[in-house]
Amino acid sequence: MQADWDQLGKAFADTPNVVIGQVDCAGNGQSSCGEHGVQGYPTLKTWKDGRMSDYNGGRDLGSLKREVEKKLDPRPACSLESKDACKPEDRKILEESEKMSKAERAAKIKEVQKEIEDSKKQVVELEKKAKKLAESLDLIKAGGQTVEKVEQLLNDEDWRAHCEGRTCLVAFLPHIYDDGAKGRNEKIKILDDVMKAGKKDSKNIGYLWTQGGDQFEMEEALGLQFGFPAVIAINFGK
């Protein structure tokens, strides 16, 4: 509870008519504690207008603050009774109000209240605008992202650019004359489905396809003379 009590003291440190204090009942304050009927620890009491009252509410900071505000009627640090506690700009406003007639003060209060309401409305509109801008920013960023897809392998440079730093699956598909457009598209769709499934598992794998026979030297080096379709996995770093 000590931490909340210390925070309570800080919260009302500048309040002219509220003092948050504590007494060491086992030390120098022993006689004072006995005089006021303190029998257990911690015991909390409030003092106002010469009368002391027991406090039996919550011991958290929120409960303690509510008790102070309810029972002790804390005044702001800057007030007519304590002008010396005012900041220069606050004291100027206070003294200008002090010089006003009741009608002038009522009109000023109404004016400032309207400014507050207008400011709140502006804040709401600005928050809406900021949210919309944030959504637009996400879309702008998305427009610059590369959408991963199954790429056609046309040369060695494409292969290395697509697969640098990760593993790639390369499908060597039958010639279009042998498989037809329908067969070609079906096999590419299988690759695309595998790629999407891998993305769900956060796997960073590249997918390429090429027409069997188009990359003769590559196929020969990889020993792909056994026919198509064929699939290999390759990682240039291994």
C-alpha positions in Angstrom: 0.0 0.0 0.0 3.0 2.3 0.6 3.5 2.9 -3.2 -0.2 4.0 -3.6 0.1 6.2 -0.6 3.2 7.9 -2.0 1.4 8.4 -5.3 -1.6 9.9 -3.4 0.8 12.4 -1.8 2.2 13.4 -5.2 -1.3 13.8 -6.7 -2.2 16.4 -4.0 1.2 17.9 -3.4 0.1 21.2 -4.9 -3.4 21.3 -3.4 -3.4 24.1 -0.8 -6.1 22.7 1.5 -5.1 19.0 1.5 -2.1 17.4 3.3 -1.3 13.7 2.9 0.8 12.6 5.8 1.7 9.5 7.8 2.7 8.8 11.4 5.2 6.2 12.7 3.1 4.6 15.5 6.1 2.4 16.5 8.4 5.4 16.8 8.0 9.1 17.5 4.3 9.1 16.8 3.4 6.5 19.3 1.6 8.9 21.7 -0.3 10.5 18.9 -1.5 7.2 17.6 -2.7 6.2 21.1 -4.5 9.5 21.5 -6.5 8.9 18.3 -7.3 5.3 19.0 -5.0 3.6 16.5 -4.9 -0.1 17.4 -3.8 -1.8 14.1 -1.7 -1.0 11.1 -2.2 0.5 8.6 -5.0 2.7 10.0 -6.3 5.5 7.8 -8.1 8.6 9.0 -9.3 11.9 7.5 -9.3 15.2 9.3 -11.5 18.1 8.4 -12.7 21.1 10.3 -11.3 19.8 13.5 -13.0 16.4 13.3 -11.3 13.1 12.6 -13.0 10.2 10.8 -12.0 6.6 10.2 -11.5 5.5 6.6 -12.4 1.8 5.9 -12.5 1.8 2.1 -10.2 0.4 -0.5 -6.5 0.8 -0.1 -5.7 1.3 -3.8 -4.8 4.6 -5.4 -8.2 5.1 -7.1 -10.2 4.5 -3.9 -7.9 6.8 -1.9 -8.2 9.6 -4.4 -12.0 9.3 -4.5 -12.1 9.6 -0.7 -10.0 12.8 -0.7 -12.1 14.3 -3.5 -15.4 13.4 -1.7 -14.5 14.3 1.9 -11.8 17.0 1.8 -13.1 19.2 -1.1 -9.6 19.8 -2.6 -9.1 23.2 -4.2 -7.0 23.7 -7.3 -3.4 24.8 -6.5 -4.1 28.1 -8.4 -7.1 29.9 -6.8 -8.0 33.2 -5.4 -6.9 32.0 -2.0 -3.5 30.9 -3.3 -2.5 33.1 -6.2 1.2 32.6 -5.4 0.8 28.9 -6.5 -0.3 30.0 -9.9 1.8 30.0 -13.0 2.0 33.5 -14.5 -0.3 32.7 -17.4 -2.8 31.0 -15.1 -2.8 33.9 -12.6 -3.5 36.3 -15.5 -6.6 34.4 -16.5 -7.7 34.1 -12.8 -7.3 37.8 -12.1 -9.1 38.7 -15.4 -12.0 36.6 -14.3 -11.9 38.1 -10.8 -12.5 41.6 -12.3 -15.5 40.5 -14.4 -19.1 41.0 -13.5 -21.2 37.9 -13.0 -22.8 38.4 -16.4 -19.4 38.8 -18.1 -18.0 35.7 -16.4 -21.1 33.7 -17.3 -20.7 34.8 -21.0 -17.0 33.9 -20.9 -17.6 30.5 -19.4 -20.2 29.8 -22.1 -17.7 30.9 -24.8 -14.9 28.7 -23.5 -17.2 25.7 -23.1 -18.2 26.1 -26.8 -14.5 26.2 -27.8 -14.0 23.0 -25.8 -16.8 21.3 -27.6 -15.7 22.5 -31.0 -12.1 21.3 -30.2 -13.5 17.9 -29.2 -15.3 17.7 -32.6 -12.2 18.6 -34.4 -10.2 15.9 -32.6 -12.8 13.3 -33.7 -12.6 14.5 -37.3 -8.8 14.5 -37.1 -8.8 11.0 -35.7 -11.0 9.9 -38.6 -8.7 11.6 -41.1 -5.6 10.0 -39.5 -7.2 6.5 -39.7 -8.1 7.0 -43.3 -4.6 8.2 -44.1 -3.2 5.2 -42.3 -5.3 2.9 -44.5 -4.1 4.8 -47.6 -0.5 4.5 -46.4 -0.9 0.7 -46.1 -2.3 0.5 -49.7 0.6 2.7 -51.0 3.1 0.4 -49.4 1.3 -2.7 -50.7 1.5 -1.3 -54.2 5.3 -1.5 -54.0 5.4 -5.1 -52.8 6.3 -7.9 -55.1 3.6 -10.5 -55.3 5.1 -14.0 -55.0 4.0 -16.2 -57.9 5.2 -19.2 -59.9 7.7 -17.8 -62.4 8.8 -19.1 -65.7 12.5 -19.9 -65.8 14.0 -18.4 -69.0 17.7 -18.2 -68.3 20.4 -18.7 -65.6 20.2 -15.1 -64.5 16.5 -15.4 -63.7 17.2 -18.6 -61.8 19.8 -17.0 -59.5 17.8 -13.8 -59.0 14.7 -15.7 -58.0 16.4 -18.3 -55.8 19.3 -16.3 -54.2 19.3 -17.0 -50.4 16.6 -19.6 -50.4 15.6 -23.0 -51.7 13.7 -23.2 -55.0 11.6 -25.9 -56.5 11.9 -26.0 -60.3 9.4 -28.0 -62.4 10.5 -29.1 -65.9 7.2 -29.5 -67.8 6.5 -31.4 -71.0 6.7 -29.5 -74.2 3.5 -27.5 -75.0 3.1 -29.6 -78.2 3.0 -32.8 -76.1 0.9 -31.6 -73.1 -1.3 -28.9 -74.7 -2.3 -25.7 -73.0 -4.7 -27.4 -70.7 -2.1 -29.8 -69.4 0.5 -27.0 -69.0 -2.0 -24.8 -67.0 -3.0 -27.8 -64.8 0.6 -28.4 -63.8 1.3 -24.8 -63.2 -1.8 -24.6 -61.0 -0.5 -27.5 -58.9 2.7 -25.6 -58.4 0.8 -22.5 -57.4 -1.3 -24.4 -54.9 1.8 -25.9 -53.3 3.4 -22.4 -53.1 0.3 -21.0 -51.4 0.2 -23.8 -48.9 3.9 -23.2 -48.1 3.2 -19.5 -47.5 0.6 -20.4 -44.8 3.4 -22.2 -43.0 5.7 -19.2 -43.5 8.1 -21.2 -45.7 10.3 -19.0 -47.9 10.5 -21.2 -51.0 10.7 -20.1 -54.6 8.8 -21.8 -57.4 9.8 -21.9 -61.0 8.8 -23.8 -64.1 10.4 -24.3 -67.5 9.6 -26.2 -70.6 11.5 -29.5 -70.9 14.2 -29.2 -73.5 14.5 -25.4 -73.4 17.3 -25.4 -70.9 19.4 -28.2 -72.4 22.7 -27.5 -70.7 21.0 -27.1 -67.4 19.0 -30.3 -67.8 22.1 -32.2 -68.8 24.0 -31.0 -65.8 21.2 -32.0 -63.5 20.8 -35.4 -65.2 17.2 -34.8 -66.4 17.3 -37.0 -69.4 14.6 -39.4 -67.9 11.6 -37.4 -69.2 9.2 -34.7 -68.1 7.5 -33.6 -65.9 10.4 -33.5 -63.4 10.9 -31.5 -60.2 14.1 -30.6 -58.5 15.0 -28.6 -55.4 18.0 -26.4 -55.4 19.8 -24.0 -53.0 22.8 -22.1 -54.3 24.1 -21.7 -50.8 24.4 -25.5 -50.2 
